[in-house]
Structures are given as structure tokens and as C-alpha cells.
Amino acid sequence: MTTPEFWGARTVRVEGGIRARSTRGAIGESWWSKRFLAVLESFALGTRLTRGRNYARAGQVLSLDIAPGTVRASVQGSRPRPYEVTIALSVFSDPAWSAIEQALAAEALGAAKMLAGELPPHVEDVCLAAGAPLFPARLADLSMRCSCPDQAIPCKHLAATCYLLAERFDADPFDILLWRGRSRDALLSALRTLRAGSLFEPEEPEPAAAEVPSPIGTAGALASLPEPDVEIERFWLSPVPLTDPAPSFATERDLLLRQLPPPPPELGGAETLRRLRRWYRAQS
């Protein structure tokens, strides 16, 4: 039997919900949020995504929390009690994260962008090379659940959560990595440690005692050098007199007048322009 959710029941409007910043057109500004939504929209889910986008812009999502492996949200629908939404995505294994951190730390520019809070585009390739794709490749990679009576996956409540999740990724790209199991602090700490290790160079061994030059011998060698024939007062002066620079090209005074059209008749027309030219030439 069809439930009241699908009898055209009016959505319960709420105040203080999480409202999408985008009011029209596409949602998502950064490459990573657009990449996430492109994957979702490639599943050809039809009007459910459109309704979910409208929900996101209307502020129907009451809460949105991201944790390793799970996104939880509360979405107000047409029933008095909000629906509970969960979107699960498998976290990366420790060996995969180790390989990802090693690869990111080895590339100076990429590591610098990560430490500055930006997600470099090649991070997707780095994750893929480690056998851990950053974004889901199939709808089955996402475990989606909603407490609403709609059997479709995703329903509009799940879709609204996905759109707001993309905007959350815009604000903090590290939320994508947190979803995959690594917090910002843990990742940046690992990158700093690995970068410090790659920049460390062992000191060269000290020369043997017989090879250490004698300070006395060095002083004696320097003392034997002839005194430089330089007058300190003239050290910063040029040894050759400098000539004045060549004069720069000077334009004629009436150059601007010659580029202007004649004034209108009420201002004297061409005769006014000729008189101005004669005056300019006289001044030069």
C-alpha cells in the first residue's frame, strides 16, 4: 500500500536547517566536490537527485556528521519526525594509507598544498596507485540507508545529504579523507614527519687528525699573501668615469592635438584646433 509520503503530502518546513550555499545551477565549487557529485550523478538516478537538490537548498537537512566510514544526517520530510540517513563508505587499510602518505610526502609541491589545507589533483591518482580509489566507482560502493518509506536508493533525503556533503567537502577537503579513515591531524602529522625525514642529511664524517689543517699554518699562508692594492675610500666608485645617460625620446608638444578630431562648430571647429597647435609649438 502506498504510504502518505507519496500521496503528495506537504513537506514539513523547518527553520535553522543546513541550507546549501548554491541557490541555482550546479552544487560544488572545488574539483574534489565536483568529482564526488559527478560520480553520484553518473549513476543516472533521475529526478530523485533533483528533488534532493531542492531539499538541500530548502534547508531540510537538520544535521550532518562525518566520521571514518560513515556519514550520518537527519532530514526533515513530510512526516513530523525527521528521517535518519546513513551513507557508509569503506575506510582505507593501514598499508594503503602508509603508501598514500609516502607518495604524497615524496612530492614537495603536493605535500606543501596538503599542509596548506588544499587537496592537490594528483591525490586521486596517488590513492588509485595504492589500490584505494578515493571516490566510489559504483553505486554499490556506497551503503545508503534512510528511515523513510521510499524503497528507492538513493531517495531524495539521501540525495540531499550527498549534495550538502559535497559543499562540506568544498569547505574542508580533508573531510573526504576523514570519510576514508584518516583525520586531518593524523595525515598532516605523518606528512610532516616523512618530509622531515626526507630532508635530513647525515653529517659528513670529520677528517682524520692528520688531515686537519693546522690553524697556525693557515694563518701563515694568509699572512704571506700580498696586500691588495685598493683604496678603501674608492672601493665603491667606478674605475671608469660614467657618462650621462642618453636623453630619452621626447615627443612633440602638439602630438595629442594631432590625434584628436576637430572640435564641434560651436567650439570653433578646425580653426580652434589650428590655433591650439600654434600655441603648443610656440611653448616648445
C-alpha positions as CSV (number, residue, x, y, z in Angstrom):
1,M,0.0,0.0,0.0
2,T,1.3,3.4,-0.8
3,T,2.2,5.4,2.2
4,P,1.2,9.1,2.9
5,E,4.8,10.1,2.0
6,F,3.8,9.6,-1.7
7,W,0.3,10.9,-1.6
8,G,1.6,14.4,-2.3
9,A,1.9,15.2,1.4
10,R,3.4,18.6,2.0
11,T,7.0,18.7,3.3
12,V,7.3,20.0,6.8
13,R,9.4,23.1,6.5
14,V,11.9,23.8,9.2
15,E,13.9,26.7,10.5
16,G,17.6,26.6,11.2
17,G,18.4,23.7,8.8
18,I,21.6,23.3,6.9
19,R,20.9,25.2,3.7
20,A,23.0,24.8,0.5
21,R,25.0,27.8,-0.3
22,S,24.3,27.4,-4.0
23,T,20.8,28.7,-4.9
24,R,20.7,27.6,-8.5
25,G,22.7,25.6,-11.1
26,A,25.3,23.1,-10.1
27,I,26.3,22.5,-6.5
28,G,30.0,22.2,-5.7
29,E,32.9,24.5,-6.5
30,S,36.1,22.6,-5.9
31,W,37.4,19.9,-8.2
32,W,37.0,17.3,-5.4
33,S,33.4,18.1,-4.6
34,K,32.5,18.2,-8.3
35,R,34.3,14.9,-8.7
36,F,32.2,13.4,-5.9
37,L,28.9,14.6,-7.4
38,A,29.9,13.6,-10.9
39,V,30.3,10.1,-9.7
40,L,26.9,10.2,-8.0
41,E,25.2,11.8,-11.0
42,S,26.8,9.3,-13.4
43,F,24.6,6.6,-11.8
44,A,21.6,8.1,-13.7
45,L,19.3,8.4,-10.7
46,G,16.9,10.8,-12.5
47,T,14.5,13.1,-10.7
48,R,15.5,11.9,-7.2
49,L,18.6,13.9,-7.4
50,T,16.7,17.0,-8.5
51,R,14.3,16.6,-5.5
52,G,17.3,16.0,-3.2
53,R,19.0,19.2,-4.5
54,N,15.8,21.1,-3.8
55,Y,15.7,19.7,-0.3
56,A,19.3,20.7,0.2
57,R,18.6,24.3,-0.9
58,A,15.4,24.5,1.2
59,G,17.3,23.7,4.4
60,Q,15.6,20.3,5.1
61,V,18.8,18.7,6.4
62,L,18.9,19.3,10.1
63,S,22.3,17.8,10.9
64,L,25.3,16.3,9.0
65,D,28.2,14.5,10.7
66,I,31.2,12.9,9.0
67,A,33.2,10.1,10.7
68,P,35.6,7.4,9.4
69,G,33.5,5.2,7.2
70,T,30.1,6.8,7.9
71,V,28.2,10.0,7.2
72,R,25.1,10.5,9.3
73,A,22.3,13.0,8.7
74,S,18.9,14.0,9.9
75,V,16.5,15.1,7.2
76,Q,13.0,16.6,7.6
77,G,10.5,15.1,5.2
78,S,6.7,15.2,5.2
79,R,6.3,13.4,8.4
80,P,6.6,15.0,11.9
81,R,9.7,13.0,12.8
82,P,12.9,13.6,10.7
83,Y,14.3,10.7,8.8
84,E,17.7,9.3,9.8
85,V,20.2,8.9,6.9
86,T,23.5,7.0,6.8
87,I,25.9,6.8,3.9
88,A,28.7,4.3,4.5
89,L,32.0,4.0,2.6
90,S,34.8,1.6,3.4
91,V,37.9,3.1,5.0
92,F,41.4,2.5,3.6
93,S,43.6,-0.1,5.3
94,D,46.7,0.9,7.2
95,P,49.0,-0.3,4.5
96,A,47.1,1.7,1.9
97,W,47.3,4.8,4.0
98,S,51.0,4.3,4.5
99,A,51.6,4.0,0.8
100,I,49.5,7.1,0.2
101,E,51.3,9.2,2.8
102,Q,54.7,8.1,1.5
103,A,53.7,9.1,-2.1
104,L,52.3,12.5,-1.0
105,A,55.3,13.3,1.1
106,A,57.7,12.4,-1.7
107,E,56.4,15.2,-3.9
108,A,57.3,18.6,-2.5
109,L,54.6,20.7,-4.1
110,G,51.8,18.2,-3.3
111,A,52.9,18.0,0.3
112,A,53.0,21.7,0.5
113,K,49.5,22.0,-0.8
114,M,48.2,19.4,1.7
115,L,49.9,21.2,4.6
116,A,48.3,24.4,3.4
117,G,44.9,22.8,3.5
118,E,44.4,22.2,-0.2
119,L,43.8,18.8,-2.0
120,P,46.1,18.5,-5.0
121,P,44.5,17.0,-8.1
122,H,47.0,14.1,-8.2
123,V,45.9,12.8,-4.8
124,E,43.2,10.8,-6.7
125,D,45.9,9.1,-8.8
126,V,48.0,8.5,-5.6
127,C,45.1,6.8,-3.9
128,L,44.4,4.7,-7.0
129,A,48.0,3.6,-7.3
130,A,47.8,2.4,-3.7
131,G,44.8,0.3,-4.6
132,A,42.4,2.6,-2.7
133,P,40.2,4.7,-5.0
134,L,39.4,8.0,-3.3
135,F,35.9,8.2,-4.8
136,P,33.3,5.4,-5.2
137,A,33.3,3.9,-8.6
138,R,29.9,2.2,-8.4
139,L,26.7,2.9,-6.5
140,A,27.3,-0.4,-4.7
141,D,30.4,1.0,-3.2
142,L,28.1,3.2,-1.1
143,S,25.9,1.7,1.6
144,M,22.9,4.0,1.8
145,R,20.1,3.8,4.3
146,C,17.2,6.1,5.1
147,S,14.4,5.6,7.6
148,C,11.8,7.0,5.1
149,P,9.3,4.5,3.5
150,D,10.8,5.1,0.0
151,Q,12.4,1.9,-1.2
152,A,14.4,3.7,-3.9
153,I,18.2,4.1,-3.3
154,P,19.0,6.9,-3.0
155,C,15.8,8.6,-2.0
156,K,15.6,12.4,-2.0
157,H,16.7,12.5,1.6
158,L,19.9,10.6,0.8
159,A,20.4,12.8,-2.3
160,A,20.0,16.0,-0.3
161,T,22.6,14.6,2.1
162,C,25.0,13.9,-0.7
163,Y,24.7,17.5,-2.1
164,L,25.4,19.0,1.3
165,L,28.2,16.6,1.7
166,A,29.8,18.0,-1.5
167,E,29.5,21.5,-0.1
168,R,31.1,20.3,3.2
169,F,34.0,18.9,1.0
170,D,34.2,22.4,-0.6
171,A,34.8,23.9,2.9
172,D,37.2,21.3,4.1
173,P,38.6,18.7,1.6
174,F,40.1,16.8,4.5
175,D,36.5,15.6,5.2
176,I,36.9,13.3,2.2
177,L,40.0,11.7,3.7
178,L,38.3,11.5,7.1
179,W,35.5,9.6,5.5
180,R,38.1,7.2,4.2
181,G,39.6,6.8,7.6
182,R,42.3,9.4,8.2
183,S,41.8,12.6,10.1
184,R,43.4,15.9,9.2
185,D,45.7,16.0,12.2
186,A,46.9,12.4,11.7
187,L,47.5,12.9,8.0
188,L,49.4,16.2,8.3
189,S,51.4,14.9,11.2
190,A,52.5,11.9,9.1
191,L,53.4,14.2,6.1
192,R,55.5,16.5,8.3
193,T,57.4,13.5,9.8
194,L,58.0,12.0,6.4
195,R,59.1,15.3,4.9
196,A,61.4,15.9,7.8
197,G,63.0,12.5,7.3
198,S,63.4,13.1,3.5
199,L,65.1,16.4,4.1
200,F,67.5,15.1,6.8
201,E,71.0,14.5,5.5
202,P,73.6,12.7,7.7
203,E,76.7,14.8,8.6
204,E,79.9,14.1,6.7
205,P,82.5,12.3,8.9
206,E,85.2,14.5,10.3
207,P,88.6,14.2,8.6
208,A,91.3,12.2,10.3
209,A,93.6,14.1,12.7
210,A,96.5,14.0,10.1
211,E,94.2,15.7,7.5
212,V,93.1,18.6,9.7
213,P,95.0,21.7,8.6
214,S,96.9,23.5,11.3
215,P,95.5,26.9,12.3
216,I,99.0,28.3,12.5
217,G,99.8,27.0,9.1
218,T,96.7,28.5,7.6
219,A,97.4,31.9,9.3
220,G,100.9,31.8,8.0
221,A,99.7,31.1,4.4
222,L,97.3,34.0,4.6
223,A,99.9,36.3,6.0
224,S,102.2,35.6,3.1
225,L,99.7,36.9,0.6
226,P,100.4,40.4,-0.8
227,E,98.3,43.3,0.5
228,P,95.6,44.2,-2.0
229,D,96.3,47.5,-3.8
230,V,92.9,49.0,-3.2
231,E,92.0,52.4,-1.7
232,I,89.1,51.8,0.7
233,E,87.7,55.2,0.1
234,R,87.4,54.5,-3.7
235,F,86.2,50.8,-3.3
236,W,82.6,51.6,-4.3
237,L,83.5,54.1,-7.1
238,S,83.5,53.0,-10.7
239,P,87.1,52.7,-12.1
240,V,85.9,54.3,-15.3
241,P,84.0,57.7,-15.4
242,L,80.4,57.2,-16.3
243,T,78.8,59.3,-18.9
244,D,75.3,60.7,-18.5
245,P,72.6,58.5,-19.9
246,A,71.4,59.3,-23.4
247,P,68.3,61.5,-23.4
248,S,65.1,59.7,-23.8
249,F,62.9,60.2,-26.8
250,A,60.8,63.4,-26.4
251,T,57.5,63.8,-28.3
252,E,56.3,67.0,-29.9
253,R,54.1,69.1,-27.7
254,D,51.2,69.0,-30.1
255,L,51.2,65.2,-30.5
256,L,48.0,64.8,-28.6
257,L,46.2,67.6,-30.6
258,R,47.2,65.9,-33.8
259,Q,45.4,62.7,-32.7
260,L,42.2,64.4,-31.7
261,P,39.3,65.1,-34.1
262,P,38.4,68.8,-34.8
263,P,36.1,70.4,-32.1
264,P,32.4,70.8,-32.9
265,P,31.4,74.0,-34.7
266,E,30.1,75.7,-31.6
267,L,33.7,75.5,-30.2
268,G,35.3,76.9,-33.3
269,G,35.8,73.8,-35.3
270,A,39.1,73.2,-37.1
271,E,40.2,76.8,-36.6
272,T,40.4,76.3,-32.9
273,L,42.5,73.1,-33.3
274,R,45.0,75.1,-35.6
275,R,45.3,77.9,-33.1
276,L,45.9,75.4,-30.2
277,R,48.6,73.7,-32.3
278,R,50.4,77.0,-33.0
279,W,50.2,77.8,-29.3
280,Y,51.7,74.4,-28.3
281,R,54.5,74.8,-30.8
282,A,55.3,78.3,-29.5
283,Q,55.6,76.9,-26.0
284,S,58.1,74.3,-27.0
